[in-house]
């Protein structure tokens, strides 16, 4: 018997899980499963016949009618009506209930998508010993990129912090890496403040990193403040819209009462800290906001503006399936690198 199970485990090439809207409607002493009603609504709407409902459940026509009558008796209202020459349709009551379920399913779709992947990952690990690929959308960070290369098993999409979190909330990825400047997610507003334990999400502070102005070697323009970026001849290279670094720079400009139009090169955008550093290193720009680590890797000068926390957010269901290892590796590496420092907070 064990040999049979081992063969199944080793030969399984696909693991698929389907989660959906469930639960029960109770009216007095009567109860109806939501999933059963959704089968009724879908089949009648799609086929316009009770036979379609019967086929969906593998029942005879008579048995399907009997089951419909049980549901209608429990709910105290007719769900379908037959019209000569036009087949069967949902009653206004049935159609309204179907709309309510459809809206509920749509609202849960993102969360169900995340949890479906989490269950599939865990089941695959239990059956085969392999977890499969973890999908991560994340704002660029040199330390994180190095850790992912070491840990392996992660498919990284580099994007802005806002886009990363939005993709997680929409159920498009397993995890999101992001930062929101010197503020925490709750104070940063949507989408960051929507990362809520009540939605089944866990927030992991990975490390703190130092952000500042990356400057040409030797700082030939003598840049010491934001105002110096407005001096004629100084060329700035920006991060893309939606990135946490771009948001931080825009906040600093607002606090200094400096219009974006005063910064030559404000519209020039790059998608990573390393790309900003490379543009400056090759002489195409004189300054850009980014992480100290990127400046030091290319021998640039660095003018600090502050520290921020870099976060990872993911479904709580993934805690025992690869996320903990990634979090531990990132926190450990942060303790020994310039421009980074560890955080003591545990996952929330």
C-alpha positions in Angstrom: 0.0 0.0 0.0 2.8 2.4 0.9 4.4 1.7 -2.5 1.1 2.8 -4.2 1.1 6.1 -2.2 4.7 6.7 -3.0 4.1 6.3 -6.7 1.2 8.7 -6.5 3.3 11.2 -4.7 6.3 11.0 -7.0 4.3 10.9 -10.3 1.8 13.7 -9.6 2.6 16.5 -12.0 -0.3 18.8 -11.2 -2.0 19.9 -8.1 -5.1 21.9 -8.4 -7.5 23.2 -5.7 -10.8 25.0 -6.3 -12.2 27.1 -3.5 -15.6 28.8 -3.7 -18.4 30.5 -1.9 -19.9 28.1 0.7 -22.0 28.3 3.9 -25.6 27.7 4.7 -28.8 29.7 4.7 -31.0 28.9 7.7 -34.6 29.9 7.9 -36.2 28.6 11.1 -35.5 24.9 11.2 -34.8 24.7 7.5 -31.3 24.9 6.0 -30.0 25.1 2.4 -26.3 24.9 1.3 -25.2 28.0 -0.6 -23.2 26.0 -3.0 -26.3 23.9 -3.9 -28.3 27.1 -4.7 -25.4 28.5 -6.8 -25.5 25.3 -8.9 -29.3 25.8 -9.4 -28.9 29.5 -10.4 -26.0 28.9 -12.8 -27.6 25.9 -14.5 -31.0 27.5 -14.9 -29.6 30.8 -16.1 -27.2 29.0 -18.6 -29.6 26.4 -20.0 -33.1 27.8 -19.4 -34.3 24.4 -18.3 -34.6 22.1 -15.3 -32.9 19.5 -17.4 -29.8 21.6 -17.4 -29.9 21.6 -13.6 -30.4 17.8 -13.7 -27.4 17.3 -16.0 -25.2 19.5 -13.8 -25.8 17.2 -10.8 -26.1 14.0 -12.7 -29.8 13.6 -11.7 -32.9 12.5 -13.5 -35.4 15.2 -14.5 -37.8 14.0 -11.8 -35.1 14.0 -9.1 -34.0 17.5 -10.1 -37.5 18.8 -9.7 -37.9 17.1 -6.3 -34.6 18.8 -5.2 -35.8 22.2 -6.4 -39.0 21.8 -4.4 -37.0 21.0 -1.3 -35.0 24.2 -1.7 -38.2 26.3 -2.4 -39.9 24.8 0.6 -36.9 25.6 2.8 -36.8 29.2 1.6 -40.5 29.7 1.5 -40.4 31.2 -2.0 -40.4 29.8 -5.6 -37.0 29.9 -7.2 -38.0 29.1 -10.8 -41.0 29.3 -13.0 -41.9 27.6 -16.3 -43.3 29.5 -19.2 -44.9 27.6 -22.1 -42.6 27.8 -25.1 -39.8 29.6 -23.2 -38.5 27.0 -20.9 -37.6 27.7 -17.2 -36.3 30.9 -15.7 -35.5 32.2 -12.3 -38.3 34.0 -10.4 -37.6 37.6 -9.3 -36.8 36.2 -5.9 -34.4 33.6 -7.3 -32.8 36.2 -9.6 -32.3 38.6 -6.7 -30.8 35.9 -4.5 -28.5 34.8 -7.4 -27.3 38.4 -7.8 -26.5 38.6 -4.1 -24.5 35.4 -4.2 -22.7 36.6 -7.4 -21.8 39.9 -5.6 -20.5 38.0 -2.6 -18.4 35.7 -4.8 -16.9 38.7 -6.6 -16.0 40.3 -3.3 -14.3 37.2 -2.1 -12.6 36.4 -5.4 -9.2 38.0 -4.6 -9.0 36.3 -1.2 -10.1 33.0 -2.5 -7.5 33.3 -5.3 -4.7 33.9 -2.7 -5.9 31.0 -0.4 -6.3 28.7 -3.4 -2.7 29.1 -4.3 -1.7 28.7 -0.6 -3.6 25.4 -0.3 -2.2 24.2 -3.6 1.3 25.0 -2.4 0.9 23.2 0.9 -0.8 20.2 -0.7 2.0 19.9 -3.3 4.6 20.0 -0.5 2.8 17.3 1.5 2.4 15.0 -1.5 5.8 15.6 -3.3 8.1 17.3 -0.9 8.3 20.3 -3.3 6.4 23.5 -2.8 6.5 24.9 -6.3 7.2 28.5 -7.3 6.1 31.4 -5.0 5.0 34.5 -7.0 6.2 37.8 -5.6 5.6 41.3 -6.8 8.0 43.7 -5.1 9.6 47.1 -5.1 13.2 46.7 -6.0 15.8 46.3 -3.3 19.4 45.1 -3.7 19.3 43.0 -0.5 16.0 41.3 -1.4 17.2 40.5 -4.9 20.4 38.8 -3.4 18.3 36.9 -0.8 15.8 35.6 -3.5 18.8 34.3 -5.5 20.0 32.3 -2.5 16.6 31.0 -1.3 15.3 30.1 -4.8 11.8 29.0 -5.7 10.5 32.6 -6.1 9.2 34.2 -9.3 9.9 37.9 -8.8 8.2 40.7 -10.7 9.8 44.1 -10.0 7.2 46.8 -9.8 6.3 49.9 -7.7 5.2 49.4 -4.1 1.6 50.5 -4.8 1.3 48.1 -7.8 2.8 45.2 -5.8 0.3 45.6 -2.9 -2.6 46.1 -5.3 -1.7 42.8 -7.1 -1.6 41.0 -3.8 -5.0 42.4 -2.8 -6.5 41.5 -6.1 -5.2 37.9 -5.7 -2.7 38.1 -8.6 0.4 37.1 -6.6 1.2 35.1 -3.4 3.2 37.9 -1.8 4.1 41.6 -2.1 7.3 43.5 -1.1 6.9 47.2 -0.5 7.9 50.3 1.5 6.1 53.5 2.2 8.8 55.9 3.4 9.1 56.8 7.1 5.4 56.0 7.6 3.9 52.6 8.5 1.3 51.0 6.2 -1.6 52.1 8.4 -0.6 55.7 8.1 0.2 55.5 4.4 -3.4 55.0 3.4 -4.7 52.7 0.6 -3.6 50.3 -0.7 -1.1 49.8 2.1 -3.6 50.2 4.9 -5.8 47.5 3.4 -3.2 44.8 4.4 -5.3 43.6 7.3 -5.2 40.4 9.4 -9.0 40.3 9.0 -8.5 39.7 5.3 -6.2 36.7 6.0 -3.0 38.7 5.4 0.2 38.8 7.4 2.6 41.7 7.5 6.3 41.0 7.9 8.8 43.8 8.5 11.9 42.5 6.8 14.5 45.2 7.5 15.2 48.9 7.7 17.2 50.6 5.0 18.6 54.0 4.5 17.4 56.2 1.7 19.0 59.3 0.4 20.2 61.2 -2.6 22.6 59.3 -4.8 25.1 61.7 -6.1 27.8 61.7 -8.8 31.3 60.7 -7.4 32.8 63.6 -5.5 29.5 65.5 -5.6 30.8 68.0 -8.1 27.7 70.2 -7.8 28.0 70.4 -4.0 24.4 69.2 -3.5 23.5 69.4 0.2 19.7 69.8 0.1 16.6 69.5 -2.1 16.9 73.2 -3.1 20.3 72.4 -4.6 18.5 70.2 -7.1 16.9 73.2 -8.7 20.3 74.8 -9.5 20.9 75.3 -13.2 22.9 72.4 -14.7 21.9 69.8 -12.1 20.2 66.8 -13.7 17.9 64.6 -11.7 16.8 61.0 -12.5 13.5 59.9 -10.9 11.9 56.6 -10.0 8.7 55.6 -11.7 5.2 56.7 -10.6 3.8 54.4 -8.0 7.1 53.4 -6.5 7.6 54.0 -2.8 10.8 56.0 -3.5 9.0 58.3 -5.9 6.2 58.8 -3.4 8.8 59.8 -0.7 10.5 62.2 -3.1 7.2 63.9 -4.0 6.4 64.2 -0.3 9.8 65.9 0.4 9.2 68.3 -2.5 5.7 69.2 -1.1 7.2 69.7 2.4 9.9 72.0 1.0 7.3 73.8 -1.1 9.2 73.0 -4.3 7.3 72.3 -7.5 8.2 69.3 -9.6 8.8 71.6 -12.6 11.8 73.1 -10.7 13.6 69.8 -10.9 15.4 69.3 -14.2 14.9 65.6 -15.1 11.9 65.0 -12.9 10.2 63.3 -15.8 13.1 61.0 -16.4 12.2 57.6 -14.8 14.0 54.4 -13.9 12.5 51.3 -12.4 15.1 50.2 -9.8 17.6 51.7 -7.4 20.4 50.1 -9.3 19.2 51.7 -12.6 19.1 55.1 -11.0 22.6 54.6 -9.7 23.8 53.4 -13.1 22.5 56.5 -14.8 24.3 58.7 -12.4 27.5 56.6 -12.5 27.7 56.9 -16.3 27.4 60.7 -16.1 23.9 61.0 -17.6 22.5 62.5 -14.3 23.8 64.1 -11.2 21.4 63.0 -8.5 18.5 60.6 -7.7 16.7 59.3 -4.6 17.6 55.7 -3.7 19.0 53.2 -1.2 22.5 53.6 0.2 23.4 50.1 -1.0 22.9 51.1 -4.6 25.2 54.1 -4.2 27.9 52.1 -2.6 27.9 49.4 -5.2 28.7 51.9 -7.9 31.0 54.2 -5.9 28.6 57.1 -5.7 28.3 59.8 -3.0 25.3 59.6 -0.8 23.4 62.2 1.1 21.0 60.5 3.7 17.4 61.6 4.1 16.1 58.9 6.4 15.4 55.3 7.3 12.4 53.3 6.3 11.0 49.8 6.8 10.8 47.3 3.9 7.8 44.9 4.3 6.6 41.6 2.9 2.9 40.9 2.9 1.4 37.5 2.2 -1.5 35.2 3.1 -1.2 33.8 6.6 -1.7 30.4 5.0 1.8 30.6 3.5 3.6 31.0 6.8 4.6 27.4 7.0 5.3 27.1 3.2 8.4 29.1 2.3 7.6 32.6 3.6 9.2 32.1 7.0 12.4 31.0 5.3 12.5 34.1 3.1 11.7 36.4 6.0 14.4 34.9 8.2 17.1 35.1 5.4 16.3 38.7 4.7 16.4 39.7 8.3 19.7 37.8 8.9 21.4 39.5 5.9 20.3 43.0 7.0 22.4 42.7 10.1 25.7 42.8 8.3 25.3 45.2 5.4 25.9 49.0 5.2 22.7 50.9 4.7 20.6 48.3 6.4 19.7 47.4 9.9 17.5 44.6 11.3 14.0 45.0 12.7 13.0 43.3 15.9 9.3 43.1 15.0 7.7 39.7 14.4 5.1 39.0 11.7 1.7 40.5 12.5 
